[in-house]
Amino acid sequence: MTVRAVVWDVDDTLFDYTTADRAGMRAHLVAEGLLDGYASVEQALARWREITDRQWARFAAGESDWEGQRRDRVREFLGEPLGDARADAWFQRYLAHYEAGWALFPDVLPALDALAESHRHAVLSNSSVHNQERKLRVLGVRDRFEALLCAAELGVSKPAAEAFHAACRALGLPPGQVAYVGDHPEIDGRGAADAGLLSVWIDRDGTHTGVGGPPTGPHRIVSLAELPAVLRADTRFGAPSTFR
């Protein structure tokens, strides 16, 4: 079947989340005077990332809601049983620094332009619609996507097949006519492949290469400049794979 639409992940696929998060947290820690308890800024940033990943996994598993995972990230990082209002205020101060660094990856607009006439586009994110709607508007690309679906509203998160199938239903297309592009080899790559979509895993910096072996199913690319060729040469049905 011909791929007629592309569904996109947002963070670290379209939007350079990692760079913005690290720069924002670095500035926030300095402003809050919180670096004295760490041997280095890098150590503090690594702890924030570890806590974020753990609390995000709880949210994805339905063990916490959107606001709760944010508050718990703050409480765990500070080691204090803060009330909701204080935790929210701390997180909002961090967000001000984080949002100052928002940017698309340089290859995003050229890829969207190259595919604008040939494919429909949508977003599926393990975030909230409120969060990603605003982000895409600030970045100037919201009007590129005809549908925006997020885990907080769907009640199901990637890598569950139900999340990918919800995006296909929003487009009115079967999974075999939809490609999914995301940066995580398991949540995005294997999840989309298992759900029957053409799965494209963007591995920009090779972070996951060789860790537990490559995921089966997805096409691996290192730049979105490679995406049009992958969509033109769908190899799910027996031709040599573009995975490398």
C-alpha positions as CSV (number, residue, x, y, z in Angstrom):
1,M,0.0,0.0,0.0
2,T,1.1,3.5,-0.7
3,V,2.0,5.6,2.3
4,R,-0.3,8.6,2.2
5,A,0.3,10.3,5.5
6,V,3.1,10.9,8.0
7,V,2.4,11.0,11.8
8,W,5.1,12.7,13.8
9,D,6.4,12.6,17.3
10,V,7.3,16.1,18.6
11,D,10.0,16.1,21.3
12,D,13.5,15.3,20.0
13,T,12.0,14.6,16.6
14,L,10.7,18.0,15.4
15,F,11.6,20.0,18.4
16,D,15.1,20.0,20.0
17,Y,13.7,19.1,23.5
18,T,17.0,17.8,24.9
19,T,19.0,21.0,24.2
20,A,16.2,23.3,25.4
21,D,15.6,21.2,28.6
22,R,19.3,21.1,29.5
23,A,19.9,24.8,28.8
24,G,16.7,25.7,30.7
25,M,17.4,23.6,33.7
26,R,21.0,24.9,33.8
27,A,19.7,28.5,33.9
28,H,17.0,27.6,36.4
29,L,19.4,25.9,38.8
30,V,21.7,28.9,38.8
31,A,18.8,31.3,39.4
32,E,17.5,29.1,42.2
33,G,20.9,28.7,43.8
34,L,20.7,24.9,43.7
35,L,24.1,23.9,42.4
36,D,26.0,23.8,45.7
37,G,24.7,20.3,46.4
38,Y,26.3,18.9,43.2
39,A,29.8,18.2,42.1
40,S,29.0,19.8,38.7
41,V,26.2,21.2,36.6
42,E,26.3,18.0,34.6
43,Q,25.6,15.9,37.6
44,A,22.6,18.0,38.5
45,L,21.3,17.9,34.9
46,A,21.7,14.1,34.9
47,R,19.7,13.7,38.1
48,W,16.9,15.9,36.7
49,R,16.9,13.8,33.5
50,E,16.8,10.5,35.5
51,I,13.9,11.8,37.6
52,T,12.0,13.1,34.6
53,D,12.3,9.8,32.8
54,R,11.1,7.9,35.9
55,Q,8.1,10.2,36.6
56,W,7.2,10.2,32.9
57,A,7.1,6.4,32.9
58,R,4.7,6.5,35.8
59,F,2.5,9.0,33.8
60,A,2.6,6.8,30.7
61,A,1.6,3.8,32.8
62,G,-1.4,5.7,34.2
63,E,0.0,5.9,37.7
64,S,0.0,9.7,37.7
65,D,-1.8,12.5,35.8
66,W,-0.2,15.3,33.8
67,E,0.1,17.8,36.7
68,G,1.1,15.1,39.1
69,Q,4.1,13.9,37.2
70,R,5.4,17.5,37.0
71,R,4.9,18.1,40.8
72,D,6.5,14.8,41.6
73,R,9.5,15.6,39.5
74,V,10.0,18.8,41.5
75,R,9.5,17.0,44.9
76,E,11.9,14.2,44.1
77,F,14.6,16.6,42.7
78,L,14.4,18.9,45.7
79,G,13.9,16.1,48.3
80,E,11.0,18.1,49.9
81,P,7.3,17.2,50.3
82,L,6.1,20.5,48.7
83,G,2.5,21.3,48.4
84,D,0.9,21.5,45.0
85,A,1.1,25.3,44.8
86,R,4.8,25.5,45.6
87,A,5.7,22.6,43.3
88,D,3.7,24.2,40.5
89,A,5.4,27.6,41.1
90,W,8.9,26.0,41.0
91,F,8.1,24.2,37.8
92,Q,6.7,27.3,36.2
93,R,9.9,29.2,36.9
94,Y,11.8,26.3,35.2
95,L,9.5,26.5,32.2
96,A,10.3,30.2,31.7
97,H,14.0,29.2,31.2
98,Y,13.2,26.1,29.2
99,E,10.9,27.9,26.7
100,A,13.5,30.5,26.0
101,G,15.5,27.8,24.2
102,W,12.7,26.3,22.1
103,A,13.8,25.6,18.5
104,L,13.0,23.2,15.7
105,F,15.8,21.0,14.3
106,P,17.3,22.5,11.2
107,D,16.1,19.6,9.0
108,V,12.4,19.9,10.0
109,L,11.1,22.7,7.7
110,P,12.9,21.4,4.6
111,A,11.4,17.9,5.2
112,L,7.9,19.3,5.8
113,D,8.2,21.4,2.7
114,A,9.4,18.4,0.6
115,L,6.4,16.3,1.7
116,A,3.8,19.1,1.8
117,E,2.2,18.2,-1.5
118,S,2.6,14.4,-1.4
119,H,1.6,13.5,2.1
120,R,-0.9,14.5,4.8
121,H,0.6,15.2,8.3
122,A,-0.5,14.7,11.9
123,V,1.1,14.5,15.4
124,L,1.0,11.8,18.0
125,S,2.8,12.6,21.3
126,N,3.0,11.1,24.7
127,S,2.3,14.5,26.1
128,S,-0.8,16.7,26.4
129,V,-2.7,18.6,23.7
130,H,-2.4,21.8,25.6
131,N,1.3,21.4,25.9
132,Q,2.1,20.4,22.3
133,E,-0.5,22.7,20.7
134,R,1.2,25.7,22.3
135,K,4.7,24.4,21.5
136,L,3.9,23.8,17.8
137,R,2.3,27.3,17.5
138,V,5.3,29.0,19.1
139,L,7.6,27.1,16.7
140,G,5.4,28.2,13.8
141,V,4.4,24.8,12.5
142,R,1.0,24.0,14.0
143,D,-0.8,24.6,10.7
144,R,1.3,21.9,9.0
145,F,-0.6,19.2,10.9
146,E,-4.3,18.4,10.4
147,A,-4.6,16.4,13.6
148,L,-2.9,16.5,17.0
149,L,-3.3,13.6,19.4
150,C,-1.7,13.2,22.8
151,A,-1.6,10.5,25.5
152,A,-3.1,12.7,28.2
153,E,-6.3,13.1,26.3
154,L,-6.3,9.7,24.5
155,G,-5.9,7.8,27.8
156,V,-3.3,5.5,26.1
157,S,0.4,6.1,25.4
158,K,2.9,4.9,22.9
159,P,4.1,2.2,22.4
160,A,0.6,0.7,22.7
161,A,-0.9,0.0,19.3
162,E,-4.1,1.7,20.3
163,A,-2.3,5.1,20.4
164,F,-1.0,4.6,16.8
165,H,-4.3,3.3,15.6
166,A,-6.1,6.4,17.1
167,A,-3.8,8.6,14.9
168,C,-4.7,6.5,11.8
169,R,-8.4,6.8,12.6
170,A,-8.1,10.6,12.9
171,L,-6.7,10.6,9.4
172,G,-9.2,8.1,8.1
173,L,-6.5,5.8,6.9
174,P,-5.5,2.2,7.6
175,P,-2.1,1.7,9.4
176,G,-0.5,0.4,6.2
177,Q,-1.0,3.8,4.6
178,V,0.6,5.7,7.4
179,A,4.2,6.3,8.4
180,Y,5.3,7.2,11.9
181,V,8.5,9.2,12.6
182,G,9.9,9.3,16.1
183,D,13.2,9.4,18.0
184,H,12.8,6.6,20.5
185,P,13.8,3.1,19.2
186,E,11.2,1.2,21.3
187,I,8.4,3.6,22.1
188,D,8.3,5.1,18.6
189,G,10.3,2.7,16.4
190,R,9.2,-0.7,17.5
191,G,5.8,0.5,18.7
192,A,4.8,1.9,15.3
193,A,6.1,-1.1,13.5
194,D,4.2,-3.5,15.8
195,A,1.1,-1.5,15.1
196,G,1.4,-2.0,11.4
197,L,2.6,1.5,10.4
198,L,5.7,2.2,8.3
199,S,8.0,3.0,11.1
200,V,10.8,5.5,10.7
201,W,13.2,5.9,13.6
202,I,15.3,9.0,13.5
203,D,18.6,8.4,15.4
204,R,20.2,11.8,15.1
205,D,23.2,11.3,17.3
206,G,23.5,7.5,17.4
207,T,22.7,7.5,21.1
208,H,20.9,4.2,21.0
209,T,23.1,2.4,18.5
210,G,24.3,-0.9,19.7
211,V,22.3,-0.8,23.0
212,G,20.5,-4.1,23.2
213,G,20.7,-4.4,19.4
214,P,18.7,-2.6,16.8
215,P,14.9,-2.7,17.1
216,T,13.3,-4.8,14.5
217,G,10.9,-3.2,12.0
218,P,11.7,0.5,11.8
219,H,13.8,2.1,9.1
220,R,16.7,4.0,10.7
221,I,17.6,7.5,9.5
222,V,20.0,10.0,10.9
223,S,18.4,13.1,9.3
224,L,14.9,14.0,8.1
225,A,16.5,14.7,4.7
226,E,16.4,10.9,4.3
227,L,12.7,10.7,4.9
228,P,11.3,11.4,1.4
229,A,13.4,8.5,-0.1
230,V,12.2,6.1,2.6
231,L,8.6,7.0,1.9
232,R,9.1,6.6,-1.8
233,A,10.7,3.2,-1.3
234,D,8.5,1.5,1.3
235,T,10.3,-1.8,1.9
236,R,8.0,-3.5,4.3
237,F,7.0,-6.2,1.8
238,G,10.2,-8.0,1.0
239,A,12.6,-5.5,-0.6
240,P,15.9,-4.8,1.1
241,S,15.5,-2.7,4.3
242,T,16.9,0.8,4.6
243,F,17.8,0.1,8.2
244,R,21.5,0.4,8.8
